[in-house]
Amino acid sequence: MSPHQPSTSAPARIGWLDGSSGCSGDMLLGALLDAGVPREVVADAIAAVAPEPVELSTAPVHRAGLAATSARIEVADSASRRTWAGIRTLLDASSLAPAVRDRARSTFARLAQAEAAVHGVSPDDVHFHEVGALDAIADIVGVCAALDRLALDVLTASPVALGGGRVRSDHGVLAVPAPAVVELLRGVPTYGGPVDVELCTPTGAALLVEWVTAWGAQPSMVTTSVGVGAGDRELDTHANVLRLLTGSTVQDTAAVTDVPEPGSPLVIECNVDDLDPRLWPGVLAALLEAGASDAWLTPILMKKGRPAHTLSVLVNRDLADVVRRVVFAHTTTLGVRETAVGKHVLERREEVVEVDGQDVRVKLGLHDGTVLNAQAEYDDVAAAAAATGQPAKSVLARAVAQARTLW
């Protein structure tokens, strides 16, 4: 999730979020400060981007008897209604560290794409209303700066409680979870309740999907710090807090089953029902050219019986931004979902066999030095078939037969 990669001999730095009472920007900010992130790291980042005076205040509080840190962003009244384009300009012109700026920009891009999908408009035309206010800008920038300071290799989280009931917004009264929250948390394990109040805000949801790399119960870890961030409400049913545990993975990696390795690849997906099918071969070619490990289509049937395709792209994390841009540029989708996956690959080697004077490359797959697979490169098979006037299937069979001697 970050450029801070552990050495092969040292345990990874890991964090786990307990989202059993949801997540908001200020809860996450409080948990990070309570876990030991210096206050000036957050305050300096906020000051670097805020176009108007913003004050960060913290206070020790109790929620259902648990000690927690309340983090509040205090701003003067403002009538500004900011668009994604305007917020992007603010971030780009700021003096934030590049890594923090990129994460904050990516988080707001997720918000813009979710709002655009919900309201059927272009992301650049989205008016953020509540999430575009100065306090939300400060929450996002502050959280990104704090997480960057922690330099975690892996951040995991429990399934997220969303709450229930209804919430008032600039669009009127909405059912909880709000539409933007539902859109942001596609592919993320969530559940309703345990109370009829809004527990997860769009800002909190966007920060979670930007930073969290895997979802589930607390993984095997050696905990070194605990941060508890307080929500605004004091609830009768449970402590309204977000807990953050940080520490390191267990040295015996065989015992760690819940955490993907740092830098594990992503599967980026979207469902598309309105793209001319003649364009799909070019889409797949563009994704592979951009560095995707693989890209494929799965026919599906969507709501109202509409035929569609799920586009799936396997990509290493360092190329994820490039691949997302290709998906958005070459398809009609307004959003993508992402899943961290484990990947085990055989050692690879290439040999060359000869068929009637024509070279045919053979890809070998090895495990512990033993060849388990041998496949002829089909482009070479086709070229050899054309050069010798033989059917491609004959050339392929002879190439495979020679390849078997390499096993």
matplotlib code that plots the C-alpha trace (Angstrom):
import matplotlib.pyplot as plt

x = [0.0, 3.0, 6.5, 7.9, 8.8, 10.1, 13.4, 13.1, 14.5, 12.4, 8.7, 6.4, 4.9, 1.1, -2.0, -5.6, -8.7, -11.8, -14.7, -17.4, -18.7, -18.2, -15.7, -15.6, -12.8, -12.6, -12.7, -9.8, -7.9, -8.5, -7.3, -4.1, -3.3, -4.1, -1.8, 1.1, 1.3, 2.6, -0.1, 2.2, 2.3, -1.4, -1.6, 1.2, -0.4, -3.8, -2.2, -0.4, -3.7, -6.5, -7.6, -9.2, -8.3, -8.7, -8.0, -7.3, -8.4, -8.1, -9.5, -9.6, -13.1, -15.0, -17.3, -19.3, -16.5, -13.6, -11.0, -10.6, -9.3, -11.7, -10.3, -12.2, -11.7, -12.9, -13.6, -15.4, -18.8, -18.2, -20.7, -18.1, -19.5, -16.4, -16.1, -13.7, -11.8, -11.5, -10.3, -7.8, -6.4, -6.1, -4.2, -1.9, -1.0, -0.2, 3.1, 2.2, 4.7, 4.2, 3.1, 0.6, -0.7, -1.1, -3.0, -5.3, -6.0, -6.8, -9.1, -11.1, -11.1, -12.9, -15.4, -16.0, -16.4, -18.9, -20.9, -20.9, -22.1, -24.9, -26.1, -25.3, -22.9, -19.3, -16.8, -15.4, -18.9, -19.6, -20.4, -19.3, -21.6, -20.8, -17.7, -16.4, -16.4, -13.1, -13.4, -13.6, -10.6, -8.7, -9.8, -8.6, -5.3, -4.7, -5.4, -3.2, -0.3, -0.7, -0.8, 2.2, 4.0, 3.2, 4.8, 2.8, 3.5, 0.0, -3.2, -6.1, -9.6, -12.6, -16.0, -17.5, -20.6, -22.8, -25.6, -29.2, -32.1, -32.0, -29.7, -30.4, -28.2, -28.2, -30.2, -32.9, -33.4, -31.6, -31.6, -28.5, -26.1, -26.0, -25.8, -22.2, -21.1, -22.7, -20.9, -17.6, -17.8, -18.6, -16.6, -15.9, -17.4, -20.0, -23.1, -26.1, -26.6, -26.0, -28.0, -30.2, -27.7, -25.2, -21.9, -19.9, -19.6, -18.6, -15.3, -14.6, -15.5, -13.3, -10.3, -10.8, -10.9, -7.9, -5.7, -6.9, -5.3, -7.2, -10.4, -11.1, -10.5, -7.4, -4.4, -1.6, 0.5, 2.6, 0.8, 2.9, 0.4, -3.4, -5.2, -8.9, -10.7, -14.1, -17.2, -19.4, -22.3, -22.4, -24.4, -26.3, -25.5, -21.7, -18.6, -18.8, -15.0, -12.7, -9.7, -6.3, -3.8, -0.3, 2.7, 4.5, 3.8, 4.8, 8.3, 7.0, 5.3, 3.7, 1.5, 0.3, -2.7, -4.9, -2.4, -1.4, 2.2, 3.2, 3.0, 0.5, -1.2, -4.7, -7.6, -9.4, -12.9, -15.9, -19.2, -19.9, -23.1, -22.9, -19.6, -19.5, -18.2, -15.9, -13.8, -13.1, -10.0, -8.4, -9.2, -7.5, -4.5, -4.2, -4.3, -1.6, 0.5, 0.1, 1.7, -1.2, -0.2, -3.5, -6.8, -10.0, -13.8, -16.6, -20.1, -22.7, -26.4, -27.2, -30.4, -33.4, -31.8, -29.2, -26.2, -22.9, -19.2, -17.1, -13.7, -11.0, -7.4, -4.6, -1.9, 0.9, 0.2, 2.9, 1.1, -2.5, -2.9, -1.8, -4.2, -7.1, -6.5, -6.6, -9.8, -11.5, -10.1, -11.0, -14.3, -17.6, -17.4, -17.7, -15.9, -13.9, -13.6, -10.4, -9.4, -6.0, -5.1, -2.4, -0.3, 2.1, 4.1, 6.4, 10.0, 10.1, 12.6, 12.6, 14.2, 14.2, 13.4, 13.6, 10.8, 12.0, 14.6, 12.3, 12.9, 10.0, 10.4, 9.1, 8.1, 9.1, 7.5, 9.7, 9.2, 12.3, 14.3, 12.0, 10.2, 6.4, 5.1, 6.4, 4.3, 5.3, 4.9, 2.0, 3.2, 6.4, 4.2, 2.1, 5.2, 6.8, 3.6, 3.4, 7.1, 6.9, 3.4, 2.3, -0.8, -0.3, -1.6, 1.2, 3.9, 2.5, 2.4, 6.0, 7.2, 5.4, 6.9, 10.4, 9.6, 8.8, 12.4, 13.1, 10.9]
y = [0.0, 2.3, 2.5, 1.4, -2.2, -4.4, -6.4, -10.1, -10.7, -8.3, -8.5, -6.1, -3.1, -3.7, -2.0, -3.2, -1.1, -2.2, -0.8, -2.3, 1.2, 2.5, 5.1, 8.8, 11.2, 12.6, 9.1, 7.9, 11.1, 10.7, 7.1, 8.0, 10.8, 8.5, 5.9, 8.3, 10.3, 13.8, 16.5, 18.8, 16.3, 16.6, 20.3, 21.2, 19.1, 20.8, 24.3, 23.4, 23.0, 24.8, 28.0, 29.4, 29.3, 25.8, 24.8, 21.2, 20.5, 17.3, 16.3, 13.1, 11.8, 8.7, 6.6, 3.9, 4.0, 3.7, 6.4, 7.8, 10.9, 13.3, 15.1, 18.0, 20.4, 23.9, 26.2, 29.5, 29.4, 29.2, 29.2, 27.7, 24.8, 23.1, 20.8, 18.0, 20.1, 22.9, 20.6, 19.0, 22.5, 23.2, 20.0, 20.4, 23.9, 22.9, 22.4, 18.9, 16.1, 14.4, 11.1, 12.8, 14.9, 11.9, 9.9, 12.9, 13.5, 9.8, 9.8, 12.8, 11.2, 8.1, 10.5, 12.3, 9.0, 7.7, 10.9, 11.0, 7.4, 8.1, 11.3, 10.5, 13.3, 13.8, 13.5, 17.0, 18.5, 17.0, 19.5, 17.9, 19.6, 18.1, 16.3, 19.3, 21.5, 22.6, 20.2, 17.2, 18.5, 18.8, 15.3, 13.7, 15.5, 15.0, 11.3, 10.8, 12.7, 10.6, 7.3, 8.3, 9.1, 5.6, 4.1, 0.9, -1.9, -3.4, -1.9, -4.3, -3.7, -5.6, -5.6, -2.1, -1.3, 1.2, 1.9, 2.4, 4.7, 8.0, 11.0, 14.5, 15.8, 18.6, 16.2, 15.8, 12.9, 9.7, 6.2, 4.9, 3.8, 6.9, 6.2, 7.5, 5.2, 2.2, 3.1, 3.6, 0.3, -2.0, -5.1, -4.4, -6.5, -4.4, -4.8, -2.8, -1.6, -2.1, 1.2, 3.3, 6.2, 6.9, 5.2, 5.4, 8.7, 9.1, 10.6, 7.7, 5.2, 6.9, 6.9, 3.2, 2.0, 4.2, 2.8, -0.6, -3.5, -6.5, -7.0, -9.5, -10.3, -9.1, -10.9, -12.5, -9.6, -8.3, -5.1, -2.2, 0.7, 1.2, 4.3, 4.9, 7.6, 8.9, 9.4, 12.4, 10.5, 8.8, 5.6, 3.5, 0.2, 0.2, 2.4, 4.7, 4.4, 3.4, 1.4, 1.2, -1.5, -1.2, -3.4, -6.0, -9.3, -12.5, -13.7, -17.1, -16.2, -19.6, -18.6, -15.4, -16.4, -13.3, -10.7, -10.5, -9.9, -6.2, -5.2, -8.0, -7.5, -6.1, -7.2, -4.1, -4.7, -2.9, -3.9, -2.4, -2.7, 0.2, -0.2, -1.2, -4.8, -4.1, -1.9, -4.6, -6.1, -2.7, -2.1, -5.4, -4.6, -1.1, -2.6, -5.1, -2.4, -0.3, -3.1, -5.2, -8.8, -10.0, -8.6, -10.5, -10.3, -12.3, -12.1, -11.3, -10.4, -7.2, -5.6, -5.5, -8.4, -6.3, -8.3, -6.8, -7.7, -7.7, -6.3, -7.8, -6.6, -8.2, -5.6, -4.9, -2.1, 0.2, 0.3, 0.5, 4.2, 3.8, 0.9, 2.8, 5.7, 3.3, 1.7, 5.1, 6.4, 3.4, 2.3, 4.0, 2.9, 5.6, 3.5, 0.5, -1.9, -3.4, -6.6, -7.5, -11.0, -13.5, -14.7, -17.7, -18.1, -20.7, -19.9, -19.1, -19.9, -19.8, -22.4, -22.7, -25.8, -26.2, -27.4, -27.9, -25.2, -22.7, -21.6, -21.9, -20.5, -22.7, -21.2, -23.4, -23.4, -24.7, -25.5, -26.1, -26.5, -29.1, -28.4, -28.8, -27.1, -26.5, -24.5, -23.4, -19.7, -19.7, -16.6, -18.6, -21.7, -19.6, -18.1, -21.5, -22.9, -20.0, -20.5, -24.2, -24.5, -26.9, -26.7, -24.8, -27.8, -30.0, -27.5, -27.1, -30.9, -31.3, -28.3, -29.6, -33.1, -31.6, -29.5, -32.6, -33.6, -30.5, -31.8]
z = [0.0, 0.3, -1.1, 2.3, 1.5, 4.3, 3.9, 3.4, 6.9, 8.9, 9.7, 7.9, 9.6, 9.7, 10.9, 11.5, 11.8, 13.8, 11.8, 14.0, 14.7, 11.2, 10.0, 9.4, 8.6, 12.1, 13.8, 11.6, 12.3, 16.1, 16.0, 14.1, 16.6, 19.5, 18.0, 18.3, 15.1, 16.1, 16.0, 13.9, 11.1, 10.6, 11.3, 8.9, 6.1, 6.6, 6.6, 3.3, 1.4, 3.3, 1.3, 4.4, 8.2, 9.6, 13.2, 14.4, 17.9, 19.9, 23.3, 25.4, 25.7, 26.7, 24.6, 26.6, 29.2, 26.8, 26.6, 23.1, 21.2, 19.6, 16.6, 15.3, 12.4, 13.2, 10.3, 9.8, 8.0, 4.2, 1.3, -1.1, -3.1, -4.4, -7.5, -7.9, -10.5, -7.9, -5.1, -7.5, -8.3, -4.5, -4.0, -7.0, -5.9, -2.3, -0.7, 0.5, 0.2, -3.2, -1.6, 0.6, -2.2, -4.5, -1.9, -1.0, -4.7, -5.3, -2.3, -3.7, -7.1, -5.6, -4.0, -7.3, -9.2, -6.6, -6.6, -10.4, -10.6, -8.1, -9.8, -13.4, -14.1, -15.1, -12.1, -12.9, -12.6, -9.2, -6.4, -3.3, -0.9, 2.6, 1.6, -0.3, 2.8, 4.4, 7.3, 4.9, 2.9, 6.1, 7.3, 4.1, 3.9, 7.6, 7.5, 4.4, 6.0, 9.2, 7.4, 5.3, 8.6, 10.0, 6.9, 7.2, 4.7, 5.1, 6.4, 6.9, 8.3, 9.6, 7.8, 8.2, 10.1, 8.2, 10.6, 9.5, 9.5, 7.6, 7.3, 6.1, 3.2, 0.6, -1.6, 1.1, 3.5, 2.4, 3.6, 5.4, 4.0, 1.8, -2.0, -2.3, 0.6, -1.1, -4.4, -2.7, -0.7, -3.7, -3.2, 0.5, 3.3, 5.1, 7.2, 8.5, 12.0, 14.9, 15.4, 13.2, 12.8, 10.0, 11.1, 7.9, 6.0, 2.4, 3.5, 5.8, 3.1, 0.5, 2.9, 3.7, 0.1, -0.7, 2.0, 3.1, 1.3, 2.8, 4.8, 7.6, 11.2, 13.0, 11.4, 13.3, 14.4, 17.3, 18.4, 19.5, 19.6, 19.8, 18.7, 19.5, 17.6, 18.9, 16.9, 17.6, 19.2, 22.5, 21.8, 24.3, 22.5, 22.2, 22.2, 19.2, 18.3, 15.6, 16.8, 15.0, 16.0, 14.6, 15.0, 13.0, 11.3, 13.0, 12.0, 11.2, 8.0, 7.7, 10.7, 8.9, 6.8, 6.7, 5.3, 1.6, 1.1, 0.8, -2.9, -3.7, -7.0, -7.5, -9.6, -11.0, -12.3, -13.7, -15.3, -18.7, -20.7, -23.2, -25.1, -28.7, -28.6, -31.5, -29.2, -26.6, -28.4, -28.4, -24.8, -23.8, -26.0, -24.4, -20.9, -21.6, -23.3, -20.1, -18.1, -16.9, -16.1, -17.7, -18.8, -19.7, -20.2, -18.6, -20.2, -17.6, -17.4, -15.5, -14.2, -16.5, -18.5, -20.2, -21.5, -20.4, -19.7, -16.6, -17.4, -15.1, -15.0, -13.0, -12.3, -9.9, -7.4, -8.8, -12.2, -10.8, -11.4, -15.0, -15.6, -14.0, -16.4, -19.4, -18.1, -17.8, -21.1, -23.2, -21.7, -20.6, -16.9, -14.2, -11.5, -10.7, -7.8, -6.6, -4.7, -3.3, -4.4, -3.6, -6.5, -6.8, -10.0, -11.3, -12.2, -15.9, -18.5, -22.3, -24.7, -28.5, -30.5, -34.3, -36.6, -40.2, -39.9, -38.1, -34.6, -32.1, -28.6, -25.8, -22.4, -19.4, -16.0, -13.2, -9.5, -7.3, -10.5, -12.0, -15.3, -14.8, -18.0, -21.5, -24.0, -27.5, -28.3, -30.7, -32.7, -33.6, -34.4, -36.8, -38.4, -38.9, -40.4, -42.9, -43.8, -44.3, -45.7, -43.0, -40.9, -37.7, -35.7, -37.1, -36.3, -32.8, -32.2, -33.3, -31.3, -28.2, -28.8, -28.9, -25.8, -23.8, -24.0, -21.9, -19.0]

ax = plt.figure().add_subplot(projection="3d")
ax.plot(x, y, z, "-o")
ax.set_aspect("equal")
plt.show()
